[in-house]
């Protein structure tokens, strides 16, 4: 699948990069969110990457 404006692959690796950038925007100093808060999202993301 390709994006509308620039031609680059919207693949699992790119999705993973966006996911972790989003998490860093939510908590840039990594002092608000706990790993227990993030685990369901990380687990789901890893499952999606493995499929």
mmCIF file of the N, C-alpha and C atoms, coordinates in Angstrom:
data_MODEL
# 
_entry.id   MODEL 
# 
loop_
_atom_site.group_PDB 
_atom_site.id 
_atom_site.type_symbol 
_atom_site.label_atom_id 
_atom_site.label_alt_id 
_atom_site.label_comp_id 
_atom_site.label_asym_id 
_atom_site.label_entity_id 
_atom_site.label_seq_id 
_atom_site.pdbx_PDB_ins_code 
_atom_site.Cartn_x 
_atom_site.Cartn_y 
_atom_site.Cartn_z 
_atom_site.occupancy 
_atom_site.B_iso_or_equiv 
_atom_site.pdbx_formal_charge 
_atom_site.auth_seq_id 
_atom_site.auth_comp_id 
_atom_site.auth_asym_id 
_atom_site.auth_atom_id 
_atom_site.pdbx_PDB_model_num 
ATOM 1   N N  . UNK A 1 1  ? 0.856  -1.177  0.000  1.00 0.00 ? 1  UNK A N  1 
ATOM 2   C CA . UNK A 1 1  ? 0.000  0.000   0.000  1.00 0.00 ? 1  UNK A CA 1 
ATOM 3   C C  . UNK A 1 1  ? 0.898  1.235   0.000  1.00 0.00 ? 1  UNK A C  1 
ATOM 4   N N  . UNK A 1 2  ? 0.492  2.245   -0.707 1.00 0.00 ? 2  UNK A N  1 
ATOM 5   C CA . UNK A 1 2  ? 1.261  3.481   -0.803 1.00 0.00 ? 2  UNK A CA 1 
ATOM 6   C C  . UNK A 1 2  ? 0.454  4.652   -0.262 1.00 0.00 ? 2  UNK A C  1 
ATOM 7   N N  . UNK A 1 3  ? 1.170  5.680   0.164  1.00 0.00 ? 3  UNK A N  1 
ATOM 8   C CA . UNK A 1 3  ? 0.517  6.878   0.668  1.00 0.00 ? 3  UNK A CA 1 
ATOM 9   C C  . UNK A 1 3  ? -0.020 7.711   -0.492 1.00 0.00 ? 3  UNK A C  1 
ATOM 10  N N  . UNK A 1 4  ? -0.804 8.699   -0.157 1.00 0.00 ? 4  UNK A N  1 
ATOM 11  C CA . UNK A 1 4  ? -1.443 9.524   -1.170 1.00 0.00 ? 4  UNK A CA 1 
ATOM 12  C C  . UNK A 1 4  ? -0.493 10.581  -1.759 1.00 0.00 ? 4  UNK A C  1 
ATOM 13  N N  . UNK A 1 5  ? 0.330  11.204  -0.923 1.00 0.00 ? 5  UNK A N  1 
ATOM 14  C CA . UNK A 1 5  ? 1.155  12.319  -1.377 1.00 0.00 ? 5  UNK A CA 1 
ATOM 15  C C  . UNK A 1 5  ? 2.563  11.897  -1.779 1.00 0.00 ? 5  UNK A C  1 
ATOM 16  N N  . UNK A 1 6  ? 3.295  11.333  -0.859 1.00 0.00 ? 6  UNK A N  1 
ATOM 17  C CA . UNK A 1 6  ? 4.652  10.873  -1.160 1.00 0.00 ? 6  UNK A CA 1 
ATOM 18  C C  . UNK A 1 6  ? 4.626  9.372   -1.329 1.00 0.00 ? 6  UNK A C  1 
ATOM 19  N N  . UNK A 1 7  ? 5.461  8.878   -2.179 1.00 0.00 ? 7  UNK A N  1 
ATOM 20  C CA . UNK A 1 7  ? 5.505  7.443   -2.413 1.00 0.00 ? 7  UNK A CA 1 
ATOM 21  C C  . UNK A 1 7  ? 6.457  6.765   -1.422 1.00 0.00 ? 7  UNK A C  1 
ATOM 22  N N  . UNK A 1 8  ? 5.885  6.105   -0.433 1.00 0.00 ? 8  UNK A N  1 
ATOM 23  C CA . UNK A 1 8  ? 6.648  5.276   0.487  1.00 0.00 ? 8  UNK A CA 1 
ATOM 24  C C  . UNK A 1 8  ? 5.731  4.162   0.960  1.00 0.00 ? 8  UNK A C  1 
ATOM 25  N N  . UNK A 1 9  ? 6.329  3.083   1.360  1.00 0.00 ? 9  UNK A N  1 
ATOM 26  C CA . UNK A 1 9  ? 5.555  1.921   1.770  1.00 0.00 ? 9  UNK A CA 1 
ATOM 27  C C  . UNK A 1 9  ? 4.937  2.126   3.146  1.00 0.00 ? 9  UNK A C  1 
ATOM 28  N N  . UNK A 1 10 ? 3.659  1.879   3.241  1.00 0.00 ? 10 UNK A N  1 
ATOM 29  C CA . UNK A 1 10 ? 2.967  1.884   4.534  1.00 0.00 ? 10 UNK A CA 1 
ATOM 30  C C  . UNK A 1 10 ? 2.949  0.443   5.034  1.00 0.00 ? 10 UNK A C  1 
ATOM 31  N N  . UNK A 1 11 ? 4.113  0.001   5.494  1.00 0.00 ? 11 UNK A N  1 
ATOM 32  C CA . UNK A 1 11 ? 4.244  -1.379  5.918  1.00 0.00 ? 11 UNK A CA 1 
ATOM 33  C C  . UNK A 1 11 ? 4.297  -1.474  7.438  1.00 0.00 ? 11 UNK A C  1 
ATOM 34  N N  . UNK A 1 12 ? 4.539  -2.666  7.925  1.00 0.00 ? 12 UNK A N  1 
ATOM 35  C CA . UNK A 1 12 ? 4.550  -2.909  9.366  1.00 0.00 ? 12 UNK A CA 1 
ATOM 36  C C  . UNK A 1 12 ? 5.682  -2.162  10.064 1.00 0.00 ? 12 UNK A C  1 
ATOM 37  N N  . UNK A 1 13 ? 6.830  -2.080  9.426  1.00 0.00 ? 13 UNK A N  1 
ATOM 38  C CA . UNK A 1 13 ? 7.965  -1.378  10.030 1.00 0.00 ? 13 UNK A CA 1 
ATOM 39  C C  . UNK A 1 13 ? 7.659  0.112   10.187 1.00 0.00 ? 13 UNK A C  1 
ATOM 40  N N  . UNK A 1 14 ? 7.057  0.721   9.186  1.00 0.00 ? 14 UNK A N  1 
ATOM 41  C CA . UNK A 1 14 ? 6.685  2.139   9.262  1.00 0.00 ? 14 UNK A CA 1 
ATOM 42  C C  . UNK A 1 14 ? 5.615  2.360   10.322 1.00 0.00 ? 14 UNK A C  1 
ATOM 43  N N  . UNK A 1 15 ? 4.650  1.457   10.391 1.00 0.00 ? 15 UNK A N  1 
ATOM 44  C CA . UNK A 1 15 ? 3.603  1.546   11.404 1.00 0.00 ? 15 UNK A CA 1 
ATOM 45  C C  . UNK A 1 15 ? 4.204  1.467   12.807 1.00 0.00 ? 15 UNK A C  1 
ATOM 46  N N  . UNK A 1 16 ? 5.161  0.586   12.991 1.00 0.00 ? 16 UNK A N  1 
ATOM 47  C CA . UNK A 1 16 ? 5.821  0.439   14.279 1.00 0.00 ? 16 UNK A CA 1 
ATOM 48  C C  . UNK A 1 16 ? 6.555  1.720   14.661 1.00 0.00 ? 16 UNK A C  1 
ATOM 49  N N  . UNK A 1 17 ? 7.220  2.333   13.710 1.00 0.00 ? 17 UNK A N  1 
ATOM 50  C CA . UNK A 1 17 ? 7.944  3.586   13.957 1.00 0.00 ? 17 UNK A CA 1 
ATOM 51  C C  . UNK A 1 17 ? 6.972  4.691   14.393 1.00 0.00 ? 17 UNK A C  1 
ATOM 52  N N  . UNK A 1 18 ? 5.840  4.807   13.721 1.00 0.00 ? 18 UNK A N  1 
ATOM 53  C CA . UNK A 1 18 ? 4.834  5.807   14.078 1.00 0.00 ? 18 UNK A CA 1 
ATOM 54  C C  . UNK A 1 18 ? 4.271  5.544   15.472 1.00 0.00 ? 18 UNK A C  1 
ATOM 55  N N  . UNK A 1 19 ? 4.027  4.281   15.777 1.00 0.00 ? 19 UNK A N  1 
ATOM 56  C CA . UNK A 1 19 ? 3.502  3.907   17.098 1.00 0.00 ? 19 UNK A CA 1 
ATOM 57  C C  . UNK A 1 19 ? 4.436  4.363   18.212 1.00 0.00 ? 19 UNK A C  1 
ATOM 58  N N  . UNK A 1 20 ? 5.729  4.085   18.076 1.00 0.00 ? 20 UNK A N  1 
ATOM 59  C CA . UNK A 1 20 ? 6.673  4.469   19.114 1.00 0.00 ? 20 UNK A CA 1 
ATOM 60  C C  . UNK A 1 20 ? 6.916  5.975   19.145 1.00 0.00 ? 20 UNK A C  1 
ATOM 61  N N  . UNK A 1 21 ? 6.826  6.644   18.028 1.00 0.00 ? 21 UNK A N  1 
ATOM 62  C CA . UNK A 1 21 ? 6.901  8.111   18.024 1.00 0.00 ? 21 UNK A CA 1 
ATOM 63  C C  . UNK A 1 21 ? 5.708  8.710   18.762 1.00 0.00 ? 21 UNK A C  1 
ATOM 64  N N  . UNK A 1 22 ? 4.536  8.118   18.554 1.00 0.00 ? 22 UNK A N  1 
ATOM 65  C CA . UNK A 1 22 ? 3.330  8.581   19.250 1.00 0.00 ? 22 UNK A CA 1 
ATOM 66  C C  . UNK A 1 22 ? 3.483  8.398   20.762 1.00 0.00 ? 22 UNK A C  1 
ATOM 67  N N  . UNK A 1 23 ? 3.987  7.246   21.183 1.00 0.00 ? 23 UNK A N  1 
ATOM 68  C CA . UNK A 1 23 ? 4.202  7.024   22.613 1.00 0.00 ? 23 UNK A CA 1 
ATOM 69  C C  . UNK A 1 23 ? 5.188  8.032   23.184 1.00 0.00 ? 23 UNK A C  1 
ATOM 70  N N  . UNK A 1 24 ? 6.224  8.356   22.440 1.00 0.00 ? 24 UNK A N  1 
ATOM 71  C CA . UNK A 1 24 ? 7.194  9.341   22.908 1.00 0.00 ? 24 UNK A CA 1 
ATOM 72  C C  . UNK A 1 24 ? 6.602  10.741  22.957 1.00 0.00 ? 24 UNK A C  1 
ATOM 73  N N  . UNK A 1 25 ? 5.646  11.039  22.104 1.00 0.00 ? 25 UNK A N  1 
ATOM 74  C CA . UNK A 1 25 ? 4.970  12.338  22.169 1.00 0.00 ? 25 UNK A CA 1 
ATOM 75  C C  . UNK A 1 25 ? 4.058  12.406  23.397 1.00 0.00 ? 25 UNK A C  1 
ATOM 76  N N  . UNK A 1 26 ? 3.445  11.291  23.757 1.00 0.00 ? 26 UNK A N  1 
ATOM 77  C CA . UNK A 1 26 ? 2.580  11.268  24.932 1.00 0.00 ? 26 UNK A CA 1 
ATOM 78  C C  . UNK A 1 26 ? 3.368  11.451  26.227 1.00 0.00 ? 26 UNK A C  1 
ATOM 79  N N  . UNK A 1 27 ? 4.519  10.834  26.291 1.00 0.00 ? 27 UNK A N  1 
ATOM 80  C CA . UNK A 1 27 ? 5.328  10.853  27.509 1.00 0.00 ? 27 UNK A CA 1 
ATOM 81  C C  . UNK A 1 27 ? 6.809  10.952  27.129 1.00 0.00 ? 27 UNK A C  1 
ATOM 82  N N  . UNK A 1 28 ? 7.266  12.147  26.726 1.00 0.00 ? 28 UNK A N  1 
ATOM 83  C CA . UNK A 1 28 ? 8.629  12.285  26.206 1.00 0.00 ? 28 UNK A CA 1 
ATOM 84  C C  . UNK A 1 28 ? 9.733  11.976  27.226 1.00 0.00 ? 28 UNK A C  1 
ATOM 85  N N  . UNK A 1 29 ? 9.472  12.219  28.494 1.00 0.00 ? 29 UNK A N  1 
ATOM 86  C CA . UNK A 1 29 ? 10.495 11.949  29.513 1.00 0.00 ? 29 UNK A CA 1 
ATOM 87  C C  . UNK A 1 29 ? 10.359 10.555  30.119 1.00 0.00 ? 29 UNK A C  1 
ATOM 88  N N  . UNK A 1 30 ? 9.345  9.837   29.694 1.00 0.00 ? 30 UNK A N  1 
ATOM 89  C CA . UNK A 1 30 ? 9.074  8.469   30.170 1.00 0.00 ? 30 UNK A CA 1 
ATOM 90  C C  . UNK A 1 30 ? 8.918  8.431   31.688 1.00 0.00 ? 30 UNK A C  1 
ATOM 91  N N  . UNK A 1 31 ? 8.173  9.398   32.212 1.00 0.00 ? 31 UNK A N  1 
ATOM 92  C CA . UNK A 1 31 ? 7.959  9.438   33.656 1.00 0.00 ? 31 UNK A CA 1 
ATOM 93  C C  . UNK A 1 31 ? 6.480  9.478   34.037 1.00 0.00 ? 31 UNK A C  1 
ATOM 94  N N  . UNK A 1 32 ? 5.571  9.404   33.076 1.00 0.00 ? 32 UNK A N  1 
ATOM 95  C CA . UNK A 1 32 ? 4.138  9.442   33.376 1.00 0.00 ? 32 UNK A CA 1 
ATOM 96  C C  . UNK A 1 32 ? 3.512  8.065   33.196 1.00 0.00 ? 32 UNK A C  1 
ATOM 97  N N  . UNK A 1 33 ? 3.725  7.487   32.044 1.00 0.00 ? 33 UNK A N  1 
ATOM 98  C CA . UNK A 1 33 ? 3.141  6.190   31.742 1.00 0.00 ? 33 UNK A CA 1 
ATOM 99  C C  . UNK A 1 33 ? 4.002  5.067   32.301 1.00 0.00 ? 33 UNK A C  1 
ATOM 100 N N  . UNK A 1 34 ? 3.338  4.081   32.863 1.00 0.00 ? 34 UNK A N  1 
ATOM 101 C CA . UNK A 1 34 ? 4.029  2.891   33.352 1.00 0.00 ? 34 UNK A CA 1 
ATOM 102 C C  . UNK A 1 34 ? 4.035  1.827   32.266 1.00 0.00 ? 34 UNK A C  1 
ATOM 103 N N  . UNK A 1 35 ? 4.964  0.897   32.373 1.00 0.00 ? 35 UNK A N  1 
ATOM 104 C CA . UNK A 1 35 ? 5.004  -0.190  31.411 1.00 0.00 ? 35 UNK A CA 1 
ATOM 105 C C  . UNK A 1 35 ? 3.703  -0.989  31.466 1.00 0.00 ? 35 UNK A C  1 
ATOM 106 N N  . UNK A 1 36 ? 3.092  -1.063  32.636 1.00 0.00 ? 36 UNK A N  1 
ATOM 107 C CA . UNK A 1 36 ? 1.810  -1.770  32.765 1.00 0.00 ? 36 UNK A CA 1 
ATOM 108 C C  . UNK A 1 36 ? 0.701  -1.038  32.010 1.00 0.00 ? 36 UNK A C  1 
ATOM 109 N N  . UNK A 1 37 ? 0.816  0.282   31.855 1.00 0.00 ? 37 UNK A N  1 
ATOM 110 C CA . UNK A 1 37 ? -0.134 1.048   31.049 1.00 0.00 ? 37 UNK A CA 1 
ATOM 111 C C  . UNK A 1 37 ? 0.054  0.757   29.566 1.00 0.00 ? 37 UNK A C  1 
ATOM 112 N N  . UNK A 1 38 ? 1.295  0.574   29.167 1.00 0.00 ? 38 UNK A N  1 
ATOM 113 C CA . UNK A 1 38 ? 1.620  0.408   27.756 1.00 0.00 ? 38 UNK A CA 1 
ATOM 114 C C  . UNK A 1 38 ? 1.572  -1.036  27.281 1.00 0.00 ? 38 UNK A C  1 
ATOM 115 N N  . UNK A 1 39 ? 1.666  -1.974  28.200 1.00 0.00 ? 39 UNK A N  1 
ATOM 116 C CA . UNK A 1 39 ? 1.778  -3.375  27.814 1.00 0.00 ? 39 UNK A CA 1 
ATOM 117 C C  . UNK A 1 39 ? 0.679  -3.854  26.864 1.00 0.00 ? 39 UNK A C  1 
ATOM 118 N N  . UNK A 1 40 ? -0.602 -3.535  27.110 1.00 0.00 ? 40 UNK A N  1 
ATOM 119 C CA . UNK A 1 40 ? -1.625 -4.001  26.159 1.00 0.00 ? 40 UNK A CA 1 
ATOM 120 C C  . UNK A 1 40 ? -1.402 -3.486  24.738 1.00 0.00 ? 40 UNK A C  1 
ATOM 121 N N  . UNK A 1 41 ? -0.927 -2.268  24.604 1.00 0.00 ? 41 UNK A N  1 
ATOM 122 C CA . UNK A 1 41 ? -0.688 -1.700  23.282 1.00 0.00 ? 41 UNK A CA 1 
ATOM 123 C C  . UNK A 1 41 ? 0.561  -2.301  22.642 1.00 0.00 ? 41 UNK A C  1 
ATOM 124 N N  . UNK A 1 42 ? 1.601  -2.470  23.445 1.00 0.00 ? 42 UNK A N  1 
ATOM 125 C CA . UNK A 1 42 ? 2.830  -3.071  22.934 1.00 0.00 ? 42 UNK A CA 1 
ATOM 126 C C  . UNK A 1 42 ? 2.574  -4.510  22.521 1.00 0.00 ? 42 UNK A C  1 
ATOM 127 N N  . UNK A 1 43 ? 1.845  -5.243  23.348 1.00 0.00 ? 43 UNK A N  1 
ATOM 128 C CA . UNK A 1 43 ? 1.534  -6.638  23.041 1.00 0.00 ? 43 UNK A CA 1 
ATOM 129 C C  . UNK A 1 43 ? 0.745  -6.739  21.735 1.00 0.00 ? 43 UNK A C  1 
ATOM 130 N N  . UNK A 1 44 ? -0.238 -5.877  21.569 1.00 0.00 ? 44 UNK A N  1 
ATOM 131 C CA . UNK A 1 44 ? -1.046 -5.890  20.346 1.00 0.00 ? 44 UNK A CA 1 
ATOM 132 C C  . UNK A 1 44 ? -0.191 -5.505  19.141 1.00 0.00 ? 44 UNK A C  1 
ATOM 133 N N  . UNK A 1 45 ? 0.682  -4.507  19.305 1.00 0.00 ? 45 UNK A N  1 
ATOM 134 C CA . UNK A 1 45 ? 1.549  -4.070  18.231 1.00 0.00 ? 45 UNK A CA 1 
ATOM 135 C C  . UNK A 1 45 ? 2.526  -5.167  17.831 1.00 0.00 ? 45 UNK A C  1 
ATOM 136 N N  . UNK A 1 46 ? 3.107  -5.846  18.801 1.00 0.00 ? 46 UNK A N  1 
ATOM 137 C CA . UNK A 1 46 ? 4.042  -6.919  18.497 1.00 0.00 ? 46 UNK A CA 1 
ATOM 138 C C  . UNK A 1 46 ? 3.338  -8.067  17.808 1.00 0.00 ? 46 UNK A C  1 
ATOM 139 N N  . UNK A 1 47 ? 2.114  -8.373  18.221 1.00 0.00 ? 47 UNK A N  1 
ATOM 140 C CA . UNK A 1 47 ? 1.348  -9.433  17.572 1.00 0.00 ? 47 UNK A CA 1 
ATOM 141 C C  . UNK A 1 47 ? 1.096  -9.069  16.106 1.00 0.00 ? 47 UNK A C  1 
ATOM 142 N N  . UNK A 1 48 ? 0.762  -7.801  15.871 1.00 0.00 ? 48 UNK A N  1 
ATOM 143 C CA . UNK A 1 48 ? 0.498  -7.353  14.501 1.00 0.00 ? 48 UNK A CA 1 
ATOM 144 C C  . UNK A 1 48 ? 1.767  -7.403  13.661 1.00 0.00 ? 48 UNK A C  1 
ATOM 145 N N  . UNK A 1 49 ? 2.906  -7.079  14.254 1.00 0.00 ? 49 UNK A N  1 
ATOM 146 C CA . UNK A 1 49 ? 4.165  -7.112  13.517 1.00 0.00 ? 49 UNK A CA 1 
ATOM 147 C C  . UNK A 1 49 ? 4.566  -8.546  13.159 1.00 0.00 ? 49 UNK A C  1 
ATOM 148 N N  . UNK A 1 50 ? 4.230  -9.483  14.022 1.00 0.00 ? 50 UNK A N  1 
ATOM 149 C CA . UNK A 1 50 ? 4.621  -10.872 13.784 1.00 0.00 ? 50 UNK A CA 1 
ATOM 150 C C  . UNK A 1 50 ? 3.736  -11.567 12.761 1.00 0.00 ? 50 UNK A C  1 
ATOM 151 N N  . UNK A 1 51 ? 2.544  -11.044 12.531 1.00 0.00 ? 51 UNK A N  1 
ATOM 152 C CA . UNK A 1 51 ? 1.628  -11.713 11.599 1.00 0.00 ? 51 UNK A CA 1 
ATOM 153 C C  . UNK A 1 51 ? 1.921  -11.355 10.168 1.00 0.00 ? 51 UNK A C  1 
# 
